[in-house]
Amino acid sequence: MSQQPEKFEATSANITDEQKASNRKKSKTRSRVEHIFGAQAQMGGHVVRTIGMARARVKIAFMNLVYNMRRFVLLCRGDIQVWNGADRTGASAVA
């Protein structure tokens, strides 16, 4: 008769407050970076098909510029929230 291993349920009760804070910080950074790469991938950033490193650098630089310009326009229009936890008046969104 073989014993089945106990199933481990990952709940917030199993980790300390320090681990929660660490996970929250890492998650915010990971989320922000993944959104940027996802947006650039939609613009055709998976494969850079150019001849030469100089042209590849220019193409990547232009993709970065376009991403930043699109983000700036969305921020100015108010379509997306600022990621630093502050609202448009500068007051903190975290209570």
C-alpha positions as CSV (number, residue, x, y, z in Angstrom):
1,M,0.0,0.0,0.0
2,S,1.6,3.3,-1.1
3,Q,1.0,6.5,0.7
4,Q,-0.2,9.6,-1.2
5,P,1.8,12.7,-0.4
6,E,-0.1,15.4,1.4
7,K,-1.5,18.1,-0.7
8,F,-0.1,21.5,0.2
9,E,-2.5,24.3,-0.1
10,A,-0.8,27.7,-0.6
11,T,-2.7,30.1,1.4
12,S,-1.9,33.5,2.8
13,A,-1.9,31.9,6.3
14,N,1.2,29.9,5.4
15,I,3.5,32.9,4.8
16,T,4.8,35.6,7.0
17,D,4.0,39.3,6.7
18,E,7.6,39.9,5.5
19,Q,7.1,37.3,2.7
20,K,3.8,38.9,1.8
21,A,5.5,42.3,1.5
22,S,8.3,40.9,-0.5
23,N,5.9,39.1,-2.8
24,R,3.8,42.3,-3.3
25,K,6.9,44.3,-4.2
26,K,8.1,41.7,-6.7
27,S,4.7,41.3,-8.2
28,K,4.4,45.0,-8.8
29,T,7.7,45.1,-10.6
30,R,7.0,42.0,-12.6
31,S,3.6,43.2,-13.6
32,R,5.0,46.5,-14.8
33,V,7.8,44.9,-16.8
34,E,5.5,42.3,-18.4
35,H,3.0,44.9,-19.5
36,I,5.8,46.8,-21.3
37,F,7.1,43.7,-23.1
38,G,3.6,42.6,-24.0
39,A,2.8,45.9,-25.6
40,Q,6.1,45.9,-27.5
41,A,5.4,42.3,-28.6
42,Q,2.1,43.4,-30.1
43,M,3.9,46.1,-32.0
44,G,6.1,43.4,-33.6
45,G,8.9,43.2,-31.1
46,H,9.4,39.4,-31.0
47,V,11.7,39.3,-33.9
48,V,13.8,42.2,-35.2
49,R,14.5,41.5,-38.9
50,T,17.2,43.9,-39.9
51,I,20.6,43.6,-41.5
52,G,23.2,44.8,-38.9
53,M,23.2,45.6,-35.3
54,A,23.0,49.4,-35.9
55,R,19.7,49.1,-37.7
56,A,18.4,46.6,-35.1
57,R,19.2,49.1,-32.3
58,V,17.5,51.9,-34.2
59,K,14.4,49.8,-34.7
60,I,14.2,48.9,-31.0
61,A,14.8,52.5,-30.1
62,F,11.9,53.6,-32.3
63,M,9.6,50.9,-30.7
64,N,10.6,52.2,-27.3
65,L,9.8,55.7,-28.4
66,V,6.4,54.8,-29.8
67,Y,5.6,52.9,-26.6
68,N,6.5,55.9,-24.5
69,M,4.6,58.3,-26.7
70,R,1.5,56.1,-26.6
71,R,1.7,55.9,-22.8
72,F,2.2,59.6,-22.5
73,V,-1.0,60.3,-24.5
74,L,-3.0,57.8,-22.5
75,L,-1.7,59.4,-19.2
76,C,-2.6,62.9,-20.4
77,R,-6.1,61.8,-21.5
78,G,-6.6,60.0,-18.2
79,D,-7.4,56.7,-19.7
80,I,-5.0,54.8,-17.4
81,Q,-3.9,55.3,-13.9
82,V,-0.4,56.4,-12.8
83,W,1.5,53.4,-11.4
84,N,3.2,55.2,-8.5
85,G,0.1,55.1,-6.2
86,A,-0.7,58.8,-6.6
87,D,-3.7,60.2,-8.3
88,R,-3.7,63.2,-10.7
89,T,-3.8,65.7,-7.8
90,G,-0.7,64.2,-6.2
91,A,-2.6,62.8,-3.2
92,S,-1.7,59.2,-2.3
93,A,-4.2,56.6,-3.5
94,V,-3.3,54.3,-0.6
95,A,-5.1,55.0,2.6
